[in-house]
Amino acid sequence: MIKIWGRNTSSNVQKAMWAVGELKLEYERIDIGGAFGMNKEPKYLAMNPNGLVPTLEEEDGFLLWESNSVVRYLASKYDKTGVIEPKDLKQRGLANQWMDWQLTVVGPAIFHAFWGLIRTPEEKRDMAAIKTSQEKTTEAMQILDRQLAKTEYVAGPSFSYGDIPVGVMCYRYRQLVPGRPSTPHLDRWYDAISSRKAFKDEVGSVPLS
């Protein structure tokens, strides 16, 4: 049985767990990081020198960290029927493209809105930084909306692991950016991905904290 080290409120842990849910894998998840601490202790640092979550641990002792890498590895090893990993090479490339886009564009854009509104007391919030973050995140989501005007899911006609990281970010975007502009294609896509059982279990049921 695989182990996923990390608290369920982490967006990065949610990516891994969403993939686990889609693949219907048996697992044990261990709360660590955030309010649970322990992620800077020597035992955990020996598994993940960054002290971050998630970390995947397999029965043979194999360890893997970095959330998108964990998702891709699980798909490569366990997805025999194309549940989340596209069989078509070009669609797989596009799925990877959007996964990396989440890391380089959306993640940095939304950081200050999340940290400021969720983890900072109201009297200490930097509202200018929050507003800039909300604007940058909105611009990123408009890019995604334009993509979804052309394809049903981010990489093509079918759900894939490309939808997982951006789906987790969109869950946060919809709560952190009030008064959002119209994004009908993104809304249609979000309705589809948020209706999936693995999303409901691992993302949609977990309040931001």
N, C-alpha and C positions, 0 to 999 in steps of 0.2 A: 504494500500500500504506500502511495506517495504521501509525503508530508509537505504542507505549505506553511512556512513560518511567516506570520504577519497578522496584524489586527484587521478585522473586516471593514473598518472605516477608512483604510488607506485606499486611495484610487488605484494604486499600483497592485495591491493585493487583489482588489476587485477584478482587475483584468485577468489575473491568473485564475481566480475562482470562477469567473464567468466561463472561461475556456474549459475548466474542469467540469463545470455543470453541463456544457454543451456536449462534451465527450462522454459524460456519464461515468466518470472515473471514481473509484473508491479512494477516499482521501482522509487524512487527518489534518486539520488546520490548528496551529498553535498560536494563541494570542501573544504577540510580542511587539514592542515599539509603542510610541505614544504614551498613553496613560499606563500601559502595562510595563513599560521600561524593558530592561534586560537586553536590549539590542546593542548596548555598548559594553556588555560584559565579555570577558575573554572567550567563553565558550561559543557565544554567537559570532563574535568577530573572527573566530577561527573558521567559521562557515562562510561568512560574508564580511570581508574586511572593511566594507563601507559602513557597516552598521545600519543598513537600510533594509526595508522589506519590499517585496517578498524574497524568500529563498526557498527554492525547491530542493527537497531531499528525497532521494529514492532509496529503496531497500538495500541496494548494494553500496550505499554510501555516496553515490554521485550527487554533487551539489551544483546548483545553477542559480545565479541571481541576475537581475535586470528583468523587469516585468515583461517587456515585449519578447525578449529572448526566451523566457519561460513559456509564454504562449506558443511561440513558434516551435519550440522543442516538443512540447506536449502534442501539438498537432502532427508534427513529423513522425513521432513515435507511435501515437495511438489512433490517429485518424486514418482509417483504411478506406473510408467511403466518401470522403470529401465533405464531411459535416462542417468543418470550419476552414480547412486548407484547400484552396482551389486546385483542381487537377490541371487546369489549363495554365501553362507557364506564364503567359502574359497577365492573366487575371491574378495569379499569385504575386507577380511583380508589382501590380497595382495595389494589392492588399498590403504588401510590405511598405510601399510608398506612403500610404495613408497612416499606417502604424508609426512610421518615422516622422511624418508630419505632425502627429499628435505630440511627439517628444520635442520637436524643434520649434513648433509654432504655437499650438494651442496650450500646451502645458505651461510654457513661460508666460503666455498672454494672460491666463486666468489666475496665475499664482497670487497676485496681490489682492484680487477681489476675494478669493477664497480665504486667504490668511487674514485679511482685514475684517471681513464680515463675519467669519465663523470663529476664528481663533484669537481675535483681539478684542478686549473690552471696548465698549462704544466710546468711552471718553479718551481712548488712546488711538483711535483709528486715524489713519492718514487718508482722508477722503479724496484728496487729489490723486493719490496713487491708486486708490480703488476705482475712481472714475476712469482713469487712463487704462487700467486693466480691463474694465468692463468694455470700453471702446475697442481695445485691441482684440478681445475675445469675440465681440460681435463681428468685427471685420473678418476674423478667421472663420466664423460660422457662416458668413455670407459666401465665402469661398466654397465651403462645403455644400451650401445650398445650390450653388451654380453647378457643382459636380453632380449633385443628385437630381438635377433637372435632366441629366443625360443618361444616368444609370439608376437602376432600382436600389442598389446598394453601392457602397463606395468603390468596389472593385468590379462591379458588373451586375448581372441579373440575379445573383444568389448571395445570401448571407455568407460572410467569411470572417476570418480572424481580423481582417482589416477594419471591420465595423466595431470591434470590441474596444480598443483604446479611445477612439473618437466618440463611441457611444457613452463611455464612462464620463468623458469630458462634457458631453452634451447634457447629461443628467445634472451636472453641476451648473452648467451655463443657464439652464432654464430656471434655476433657483437663485442664482447670484446676479442675474442681469434682468431687472424688471424693465418693462417698457421696451421690449425687444422689437426690432423691425420685423416686418413680415418675411418669413422664410418658408413658403408653402412646401417646397420639396424636402427640406430638412424635417419639417413637421410630419410629413407623410412617412418618411424613413424612420423617424424617432418613434412614431406610433407602432411601426412594425417591429423594431428591435426591442422596444420596451414591453411588448406583449409576450416575449419569449420567456419561458419558465426560468432559465438560467439567469437572465437579467433580473427578473423579479426577485429571485432568491438571493442573489449576490450583490446587486446594486440598488435596485429600486426600493427594497425594503430597509435600506440602511440610511438613517438620517445623516446629514452632513455634520461632522463634528471634528 
